[in-house]
Amino acid sequence: MRSRRLSLVRKTRLVAALFLLLPSGAVRAQTSMTDFLPEVNSHFRLSSNVRLVFDAKGYMEDGDLDQAQIGPSLEFNTPPLEKLKRITIFEMDDMTPMPVVFMIGYRYLPSSVRPVIQRLQPIVMFHIPFPRTILLSDRNRGDLDWSNGSFHWTYRNRFTGERRLTIRSYHPGAYASAEFFYQSQFAKWSSTRLYAGCLLPLSRHIQLDTYYEHINNTGTHPNQQVNAAGLIIDLYFPPHRH
């Protein structure tokens, strides 16, 4: 009995030592930051297959607004798919029943810590129906950036799974996604982002998107990790009827 207790004590001490060593190794390998990402998106439906979106986003680190992002996009959609219409019956975003969505946008990114960036943003998004009322989406996005006479581009692929829940007459949407970045200045897949969040309808035209984001950036040495909390306010405006 005594030998078993000694063995248990040794194992406990070994596990505790391993847990103490893991954080110290991580600190040597990378830096870590915590950010807050507030955002407001306004969606204006212009016709059955065209929508105008205006985006305003901030990047806050330690309470300071380091960078902003503002600009418009035009979105073009194909006709809706019947299977997607059934899955997305509680969605506020009227683009989700469309199997393919094309977008082109311009973003202006002023910053207090780095040069201003001007960005052209082409996007192609696919919506895919999945069993158990799960909506899958595959977003392929390009960031074409000009700053101080230099040009860089980034390809971003984000894959998301979402399911609407039913709490009496309320239908929040839980989702998780992973996004992978290929950046021209590093000539490699240099960043990964993982998201977990929930869509919270507030009214017929307002929805909150609250999420957690973990970023692992291996483009520079040492690699940098960022943990961020995000809050998006989505405003949906239907077509004006005379």
C-alpha positions as CSV (number, residue, x, y, z in Angstrom):
1,M,0.0,0.0,0.0
2,R,2.8,2.4,0.9
3,S,4.6,1.7,-2.4
4,R,1.5,2.5,-4.3
5,R,1.1,5.8,-2.5
6,L,4.8,6.6,-3.2
7,S,4.2,5.7,-6.9
8,L,1.1,8.0,-7.0
9,V,3.0,10.8,-5.4
10,R,5.9,10.5,-7.9
11,K,3.4,10.5,-10.9
12,T,1.6,13.5,-9.5
13,R,4.9,15.4,-9.1
14,L,5.9,14.4,-12.7
15,V,2.6,15.6,-14.2
16,A,2.9,18.9,-12.2
17,A,6.4,19.4,-13.5
18,L,5.4,18.8,-17.1
19,F,2.6,21.4,-16.7
20,L,5.1,23.9,-15.3
21,L,7.5,23.3,-18.1
22,L,4.9,23.7,-20.9
23,P,4.2,27.4,-20.4
24,S,7.8,28.3,-20.0
25,G,8.6,26.6,-23.4
26,A,5.7,28.5,-25.0
27,V,7.0,31.8,-23.8
28,R,10.4,31.2,-25.4
29,A,8.8,30.2,-28.7
30,Q,6.2,32.9,-29.1
31,T,4.7,36.1,-27.9
32,S,1.0,36.4,-26.9
33,M,-1.4,39.3,-27.0
34,T,-5.1,39.8,-26.3
35,D,-7.2,42.0,-28.6
36,F,-10.8,43.2,-28.8
37,L,-12.4,43.5,-32.3
38,P,-15.6,45.7,-32.4
39,E,-17.4,45.8,-35.8
40,V,-20.6,47.1,-37.4
41,N,-21.8,45.8,-40.8
42,S,-24.7,47.4,-42.6
43,H,-26.4,45.4,-45.4
44,F,-28.6,47.1,-48.0
45,R,-30.5,44.8,-50.3
46,L,-30.6,46.7,-53.7
47,S,-32.2,43.9,-55.8
48,S,-32.9,40.2,-55.7
49,N,-29.3,39.5,-56.6
50,V,-27.3,42.5,-55.5
51,R,-26.5,43.8,-52.0
52,L,-24.4,46.7,-50.8
53,V,-22.5,46.3,-47.5
54,F,-20.7,48.9,-45.5
55,D,-18.1,47.7,-43.0
56,A,-16.5,49.5,-40.0
57,K,-14.2,47.6,-37.8
58,G,-11.7,48.4,-35.1
59,Y,-8.6,46.6,-33.7
60,M,-8.1,47.3,-30.0
61,E,-5.1,46.1,-28.0
62,D,-4.8,46.8,-24.3
63,G,-7.7,49.2,-24.6
64,D,-6.1,51.3,-27.3
65,L,-7.5,51.6,-30.9
66,D,-4.5,50.7,-33.0
67,Q,-6.1,50.2,-36.3
68,A,-9.5,50.6,-38.1
69,Q,-11.0,49.2,-41.3
70,I,-13.8,50.9,-43.2
71,G,-15.2,50.5,-46.7
72,P,-18.0,49.3,-49.0
73,S,-18.6,46.0,-50.8
74,L,-20.9,44.9,-53.5
75,E,-22.3,41.3,-53.3
76,F,-23.8,39.3,-56.1
77,N,-25.7,36.1,-55.5
78,T,-27.0,33.2,-57.6
79,P,-30.6,32.0,-57.2
80,P,-31.4,30.3,-53.9
81,L,-31.2,26.5,-53.4
82,E,-34.3,24.8,-52.0
83,K,-32.2,22.6,-49.5
84,L,-30.4,25.7,-48.3
85,K,-33.7,27.6,-47.9
86,R,-35.0,24.8,-45.5
87,I,-31.7,24.9,-43.4
88,T,-31.5,28.6,-43.2
89,I,-35.1,29.4,-42.4
90,F,-34.1,31.2,-39.2
91,E,-31.1,33.0,-40.7
92,M,-31.2,36.8,-40.9
93,D,-28.6,37.0,-43.6
94,D,-30.5,36.5,-46.8
95,M,-27.4,35.5,-48.7
96,T,-27.1,32.1,-46.8
97,P,-29.7,30.3,-49.0
98,M,-27.6,31.2,-52.1
99,P,-25.1,28.4,-53.1
100,V,-22.6,30.9,-54.5
101,V,-22.0,34.5,-53.6
102,F,-19.5,36.8,-55.3
103,M,-18.2,40.0,-53.6
104,I,-15.8,42.8,-54.4
105,G,-14.9,45.4,-51.8
106,Y,-12.6,48.3,-51.0
107,R,-11.1,48.8,-47.5
108,Y,-9.2,51.8,-46.0
109,L,-7.1,50.8,-43.0
110,P,-5.8,53.8,-41.0
111,S,-3.5,53.0,-38.1
112,S,-1.7,54.7,-35.2
113,V,1.2,52.1,-35.3
114,R,1.8,51.3,-38.9
115,P,1.4,52.9,-42.4
116,V,-2.0,53.3,-43.9
117,I,-3.2,50.3,-46.1
118,Q,-5.6,50.5,-49.0
119,R,-7.1,47.1,-49.9
120,L,-9.1,45.6,-52.7
121,Q,-11.0,42.6,-51.5
122,P,-12.4,40.0,-53.9
123,I,-14.4,37.1,-52.3
124,V,-16.1,34.0,-53.5
125,M,-18.3,32.1,-51.0
126,F,-20.0,28.7,-51.2
127,H,-22.9,27.6,-49.0
128,I,-23.3,23.9,-48.6
129,P,-26.3,22.1,-47.0
130,F,-25.4,19.4,-44.5
131,P,-27.5,16.9,-42.5
132,R,-29.0,17.8,-39.1
133,T,-29.7,21.4,-40.3
134,I,-26.0,22.3,-40.3
135,L,-24.9,25.0,-42.8
136,L,-21.4,24.8,-44.1
137,S,-19.7,27.7,-45.9
138,D,-16.4,27.9,-47.7
139,R,-15.1,31.5,-48.1
140,N,-12.2,32.2,-50.5
141,R,-10.9,35.8,-50.0
142,G,-8.1,37.8,-51.5
143,D,-6.5,40.8,-49.8
144,L,-4.7,43.0,-52.3
145,D,-2.8,45.6,-50.2
146,W,-1.1,48.8,-51.2
147,S,1.0,50.7,-48.6
148,N,3.7,53.3,-49.0
149,G,4.2,52.3,-52.7
150,S,4.6,48.6,-51.9
151,F,2.1,45.8,-52.8
152,H,1.4,42.5,-51.0
153,W,-1.4,40.0,-51.4
154,T,-2.9,37.4,-49.1
155,Y,-5.2,34.5,-49.9
156,R,-7.5,33.5,-47.1
157,N,-9.6,30.3,-46.9
158,R,-12.2,30.1,-44.1
159,F,-14.4,27.0,-43.6
160,T,-17.3,27.4,-41.2
161,G,-20.0,25.1,-39.7
162,E,-23.1,26.6,-38.2
163,R,-26.3,25.3,-36.6
164,R,-29.3,27.2,-35.5
165,L,-30.7,26.2,-32.1
166,T,-34.2,26.4,-30.9
167,I,-34.9,27.8,-27.4
168,R,-38.7,28.2,-27.5
169,S,-39.3,30.8,-30.1
170,Y,-35.7,32.0,-30.1
171,H,-33.1,30.8,-32.6
172,P,-29.4,31.6,-31.9
173,G,-26.8,30.2,-34.2
174,A,-23.7,28.5,-32.8
175,Y,-20.7,28.2,-35.2
176,A,-17.0,27.2,-35.4
177,S,-14.6,27.9,-38.2
178,A,-10.9,27.7,-39.2
179,E,-9.1,30.1,-41.6
180,F,-5.8,29.7,-43.3
181,F,-3.6,32.5,-44.7
182,Y,-1.1,32.4,-47.6
183,Q,0.9,35.7,-47.6
184,S,3.1,36.8,-50.5
185,Q,5.7,38.6,-48.4
186,F,6.5,35.3,-46.7
187,A,5.8,33.0,-49.7
188,K,4.1,30.4,-47.4
189,W,1.0,29.5,-45.4
190,S,1.9,31.8,-42.5
191,S,-1.2,32.2,-40.3
192,T,-4.0,30.2,-38.9
193,R,-7.2,31.5,-37.1
194,L,-9.7,29.5,-35.2
195,Y,-13.1,30.9,-34.3
196,A,-16.0,29.9,-32.0
197,G,-19.0,32.1,-31.7
198,C,-22.8,32.6,-31.5
199,L,-25.2,34.6,-33.6
200,L,-27.8,36.3,-31.4
201,P,-30.9,37.9,-33.2
202,L,-32.1,41.0,-31.4
203,S,-34.9,42.0,-33.8
204,R,-36.0,41.5,-37.4
205,H,-33.1,43.6,-38.7
206,I,-30.4,43.5,-36.0
207,Q,-28.2,40.6,-35.0
208,L,-25.1,40.3,-32.7
209,D,-22.2,38.1,-33.5
210,T,-20.1,37.3,-30.4
211,Y,-17.0,35.2,-30.9
212,Y,-13.6,34.1,-29.7
213,E,-10.7,34.1,-32.1
214,H,-7.2,32.4,-31.7
215,I,-4.5,33.5,-34.1
216,N,-1.2,31.7,-34.7
217,N,1.1,33.7,-36.9
218,T,4.3,31.9,-38.0
219,G,5.3,34.5,-40.7
220,T,7.8,36.1,-38.3
221,H,10.2,34.6,-35.7
222,P,9.3,34.0,-33.0
223,N,5.8,33.1,-34.0
224,Q,3.1,35.3,-32.4
225,Q,-0.2,34.1,-30.9
226,V,-3.2,36.4,-30.3
227,N,-6.4,35.7,-28.4
228,A,-9.2,38.0,-29.4
229,A,-12.8,38.7,-28.4
230,G,-15.0,40.0,-31.1
231,L,-18.4,41.7,-31.3
232,I,-20.1,42.3,-34.6
233,I,-23.4,44.2,-35.0
234,D,-25.1,43.3,-38.2
235,L,-27.8,45.6,-39.6
236,Y,-30.0,44.3,-42.4
237,F,-32.1,46.7,-44.5
238,P,-34.6,45.1,-46.9
239,P,-35.3,46.7,-50.4
240,H,-37.2,49.9,-50.3
241,R,-40.8,49.5,-51.5
242,H,-42.7,52.4,-52.9
